[in-house]
Amino acid sequence: MPAEVGDVAPDFKLPSPDGDVSLGDYKGNKIVVLSFHVFDFTAG
């Protein structure tokens, strides 16, 4: 199911050099912007 503008993102974890980072780590403390760059690291 695609996300719609204004939908709440589910909590998830991503690896980082300093240990896993969770979206929930920032809930209520920071504004988080998710950006997807579909064509990064491609020749096209």
A tleap script that builds the chain and sets N, CA, C and O, in Angstrom:
source leaprc.protein.ff14SB
mol = sequence {
  NMET PRO ALA GLU VAL GLY ASP VAL ALA PRO
  ASP PHE LYS LEU PRO SER PRO ASP GLY ASP
  VAL SER LEU GLY ASP TYR LYS GLY ASN LYS
  ILE VAL VAL LEU SER PHE HIE VAL PHE ASP
  PHE THR ALA CGLY
}
set mol.1.N position { 0.846 -1.175 0.000 }
set mol.1.CA position { 0.000 0.000 0.000 }
set mol.1.C position { 0.893 1.240 0.000 }
set mol.1.O position { 1.764 1.362 0.861 }
set mol.2.N position { 0.700 2.149 -0.932 }
set mol.2.CA position { 1.540 3.346 -1.001 }
set mol.2.C position { 1.214 4.315 0.130 }
set mol.2.O position { 0.090 4.355 0.630 }
set mol.3.N position { 2.207 5.087 0.518 }
set mol.3.CA position { 2.005 6.111 1.540 }
set mol.3.C position { 1.407 7.355 0.900 }
set mol.3.O position { 1.659 7.654 -0.267 }
set mol.4.N position { 0.628 8.058 1.668 }
set mol.4.CA position { 0.027 9.310 1.220 }
set mol.4.C position { 0.662 10.460 1.989 }
set mol.4.O position { 1.200 10.260 3.078 }
set mol.5.N position { 0.601 11.651 1.432 }
set mol.5.CA position { 1.119 12.826 2.116 }
set mol.5.C position { 0.403 12.961 3.458 }
set mol.5.O position { -0.825 12.912 3.526 }
set mol.6.N position { 1.176 13.130 4.509 }
set mol.6.CA position { 0.615 13.287 5.850 }
set mol.6.C position { 0.503 12.002 6.638 }
set mol.6.O position { 0.200 12.039 7.830 }
set mol.7.N position { 0.743 10.843 5.989 }
set mol.7.CA position { 0.710 9.567 6.711 }
set mol.7.C position { 1.842 9.518 7.730 }
set mol.7.O position { 2.918 10.072 7.510 }
set mol.8.N position { 1.583 8.848 8.844 }
set mol.8.CA position { 2.615 8.638 9.854 }
set mol.8.C position { 3.485 7.473 9.411 }
set mol.8.O position { 2.978 6.405 9.070 }
set mol.9.N position { 4.795 7.683 9.417 }
set mol.9.CA position { 5.725 6.631 9.007 }
set mol.9.C position { 5.838 5.580 10.102 }
set mol.9.O position { 5.843 5.924 11.285 }
set mol.10.N position { 5.929 4.320 9.736 }
set mol.10.CA position { 6.144 3.280 10.745 }
set mol.10.C position { 7.558 3.389 11.315 }
set mol.10.O position { 8.468 3.880 10.647 }
set mol.11.N position { 7.734 2.930 12.542 }
set mol.11.CA position { 9.056 2.948 13.141 }
set mol.11.C position { 9.941 1.939 12.417 }
set mol.11.O position { 9.495 0.836 12.102 }
set mol.12.N position { 11.179 2.306 12.155 }
set mol.12.CA position { 12.119 1.398 11.512 }
set mol.12.C position { 13.519 1.730 11.993 }
set mol.12.O position { 13.753 2.797 12.562 }
set mol.13.N position { 14.454 0.808 11.761 }
set mol.13.CA position { 15.851 1.008 12.137 }
set mol.13.C position { 16.731 0.936 10.905 }
set mol.13.O position { 16.485 0.153 9.987 }
set mol.14.N position { 17.774 1.777 10.902 }
set mol.14.CA position { 18.763 1.769 9.841 }
set mol.14.C position { 20.145 1.683 10.467 }
set mol.14.O position { 20.377 2.256 11.532 }
set mol.15.N position { 21.069 0.971 9.820 }
set mol.15.CA position { 22.428 0.893 10.369 }
set mol.15.C position { 23.174 2.202 10.158 }
set mol.15.O position { 22.970 2.891 9.158 }
set mol.16.N position { 24.035 2.537 11.101 }
set mol.16.CA position { 24.920 3.687 10.966 }
set mol.16.C position { 26.255 3.331 11.610 }
set mol.16.O position { 26.332 2.356 12.359 }
set mol.17.N position { 27.293 4.088 11.340 }
set mol.17.CA position { 28.600 3.795 11.950 }
set mol.17.C position { 28.580 3.844 13.482 }
set mol.17.O position { 29.410 3.209 14.133 }
set mol.18.N position { 27.640 4.592 14.053 }
set mol.18.CA position { 27.547 4.727 15.510 }
set mol.18.C position { 26.539 3.766 16.127 }
set mol.18.O position { 26.222 3.891 17.310 }
set mol.19.N position { 26.031 2.820 15.361 }
set mol.19.CA position { 25.008 1.893 15.836 }
set mol.19.C position { 23.691 2.181 15.144 }
set mol.19.O position { 23.544 3.197 14.466 }
set mol.20.N position { 22.727 1.276 15.318 }
set mol.20.CA position { 21.435 1.429 14.650 }
set mol.20.C position { 20.739 2.716 15.072 }
set mol.20.O position { 20.811 3.132 16.229 }
set mol.21.N position { 20.063 3.338 14.106 }
set mol.21.CA position { 19.288 4.549 14.349 }
set mol.21.C position { 17.834 4.206 14.066 }
set mol.21.O position { 17.517 3.636 13.022 }
set mol.22.N position { 16.963 4.547 14.982 }
set mol.22.CA position { 15.544 4.258 14.849 }
set mol.22.C position { 14.779 5.559 14.637 }
set mol.22.O position { 15.116 6.586 15.227 }
set mol.23.N position { 13.769 5.516 13.811 }
set mol.23.CA position { 12.922 6.688 13.620 }
set mol.23.C position { 12.300 7.103 14.952 }
set mol.23.O position { 12.116 8.293 15.208 }
set mol.24.N position { 11.980 6.138 15.790 }
set mol.24.CA position { 11.392 6.416 17.096 }
set mol.24.C position { 12.322 7.185 18.022 }
set mol.24.O position { 11.861 7.813 18.975 }
set mol.25.N position { 13.634 7.146 17.756 }
set mol.25.CA position { 14.588 7.905 18.561 }
set mol.25.C position { 14.327 9.405 18.478 }
set mol.25.O position { 14.693 10.153 19.385 }
set mol.26.N position { 13.701 9.841 17.399 }
set mol.26.CA position { 13.487 11.264 17.153 }
set mol.26.C position { 12.049 11.701 17.389 }
set mol.26.O position { 11.755 12.895 17.322 }
set mol.27.N position { 11.154 10.772 17.661 }
set mol.27.CA position { 9.736 11.098 17.829 }
set mol.27.C position { 9.543 12.105 18.961 }
set mol.27.O position { 9.968 11.874 20.093 }
set mol.28.N position { 8.906 13.210 18.643 }
set mol.28.CA position { 8.632 14.243 19.614 }
set mol.28.C position { 9.802 15.167 19.897 }
set mol.28.O position { 9.652 16.137 20.640 }
set mol.29.N position { 10.982 14.883 19.313 }
set mol.29.CA position { 12.159 15.702 19.571 }
set mol.29.C position { 12.640 16.476 18.351 }
set mol.29.O position { 13.127 17.599 18.480 }
set mol.30.N position { 12.508 15.893 17.190 }
set mol.30.CA position { 13.051 16.481 15.966 }
set mol.30.C position { 12.049 16.327 14.825 }
set mol.30.O position { 11.166 15.471 14.872 }
set mol.31.N position { 12.194 17.152 13.818 }
set mol.31.CA position { 11.458 16.971 12.573 }
set mol.31.C position { 12.315 16.093 11.678 }
set mol.31.O position { 13.498 16.373 11.482 }
set mol.32.N position { 11.730 15.036 11.135 }
set mol.32.CA position { 12.472 14.105 10.296 }
set mol.32.C position { 11.905 14.167 8.880 }
set mol.32.O position { 10.691 14.104 8.683 }
set mol.33.N position { 12.788 14.291 7.907 }
set mol.33.CA position { 12.396 14.295 6.498 }
set mol.33.C position { 12.990 13.051 5.856 }
set mol.33.O position { 14.201 12.837 5.908 }
set mol.34.N position { 12.138 12.233 5.252 }
set mol.34.CA position { 12.599 11.037 4.538 }
set mol.34.C position { 12.697 11.381 3.059 }
set mol.34.O position { 11.748 11.900 2.470 }
set mol.35.N position { 13.822 11.096 2.476 }
set mol.35.CA position { 14.050 11.399 1.072 }
set mol.35.C position { 14.586 10.153 0.376 }
set mol.35.O position { 15.532 9.528 0.854 }
set mol.36.N position { 13.988 9.799 -0.736 }
set mol.36.CA position { 14.407 8.629 -1.495 }
set mol.36.C position { 14.960 9.094 -2.835 }
set mol.36.O position { 14.293 9.822 -3.571 }
set mol.37.N position { 16.173 8.674 -3.147 }
set mol.37.CA position { 16.834 9.055 -4.389 }
set mol.37.C position { 16.945 7.795 -5.254 }
set mol.37.O position { 17.931 7.061 -5.190 }
set mol.38.N position { 15.933 7.574 -6.042 }
set mol.38.CA position { 15.785 6.331 -6.788 }
set mol.38.C position { 16.946 6.089 -7.746 }
set mol.38.O position { 17.368 4.945 -7.910 }
set mol.39.N position { 17.462 7.113 -8.371 }
set mol.39.CA position { 18.478 6.916 -9.399 }
set mol.39.C position { 19.904 7.156 -8.907 }
set mol.39.O position { 20.828 7.194 -9.719 }
set mol.40.N position { 20.105 7.318 -7.599 }
set mol.40.CA position { 21.474 7.443 -7.081 }
set mol.40.C position { 22.267 6.174 -7.391 }
set mol.40.O position { 21.735 5.064 -7.364 }
set mol.41.N position { 23.524 6.365 -7.680 }
set mol.41.CA position { 24.458 5.270 -7.931 }
set mol.41.C position { 24.083 4.443 -9.166 }
set mol.41.O position { 24.400 3.256 -9.246 }
set mol.42.N position { 23.416 5.074 -10.114 }
set mol.42.CA position { 23.111 4.392 -11.372 }
set mol.42.C position { 23.709 5.194 -12.525 }
set mol.42.O position { 24.008 6.380 -12.390 }
set mol.43.N position { 23.871 4.536 -13.630 }
set mol.43.CA position { 24.443 5.216 -14.803 }
set mol.43.C position { 23.411 6.070 -15.538 }
set mol.43.O position { 23.788 6.925 -16.339 }
set mol.44.N position { 22.124 5.860 -15.285 }
set mol.44.CA position { 21.089 6.547 -16.045 }
set mol.44.C position { 20.654 7.792 -15.441 }
set mol.44.O position { 19.782 8.470 -15.985 }
savepdb mol mol.pdb
quit
